[in-house]
Amino acid sequence: MNKEANIDDVQEPINNASAEVRQIIEQVCKLEKIRLDKKINSHINDDILRIVKDAVR
């Protein structure tokens, strides 16, 4: 199997998700990238909960 097929397999659930789910995934990924860039080791659960609540509203 080639790399392009593997990437498509990984992206498939995201591509087929509802707009709200994609929004949550994108925001959580951005948050995690910021945390990794700044080497922040604090808890992320509260931030993820806020993202989910905002998307559900």
C-alpha positions in Angstrom: 0.0 0.0 0.0 1.4 3.4 -0.8 1.7 6.4 1.5 -1.1 8.4 -0.3 -3.6 5.6 0.4 -2.6 5.5 4.0 -3.1 9.2 4.4 -6.5 8.9 2.7 -7.4 6.2 5.2 -6.5 8.3 8.1 -8.3 11.4 6.8 -11.5 9.6 5.8 -13.3 9.8 9.1 -12.4 13.5 9.4 -13.5 14.2 5.8 -16.8 12.5 6.3 -17.5 14.0 9.7 -20.2 16.7 10.3 -19.2 20.3 10.2 -19.4 20.5 14.1 -17.1 17.5 14.5 -14.6 18.8 12.0 -14.6 22.2 13.9 -13.9 20.4 17.2 -11.0 18.4 15.6 -9.5 21.4 14.0 -9.6 23.5 17.2 -8.2 20.7 19.4 -5.4 20.2 16.9 -4.6 23.9 17.0 -4.7 23.9 20.8 -2.4 20.9 21.0 0.1 22.5 18.5 0.2 25.7 20.6 0.8 23.6 23.7 3.6 21.6 22.0 5.3 24.7 20.6 5.3 26.3 24.0 6.1 23.0 25.8 3.1 23.4 28.1 2.5 20.3 30.1 -0.7 21.4 31.9 -4.0 19.6 31.6 -5.8 20.1 28.4 -9.2 18.6 29.4 -10.8 21.9 30.4 -9.8 23.5 27.1 -11.2 20.5 25.1 -14.4 20.6 27.1 -14.8 24.3 26.3 -14.2 23.7 22.6 -16.8 20.9 22.6 -19.4 23.0 24.5 -18.9 25.9 22.1 -19.4 23.7 19.1 -22.5 22.1 20.5 -24.2 25.4 21.2 
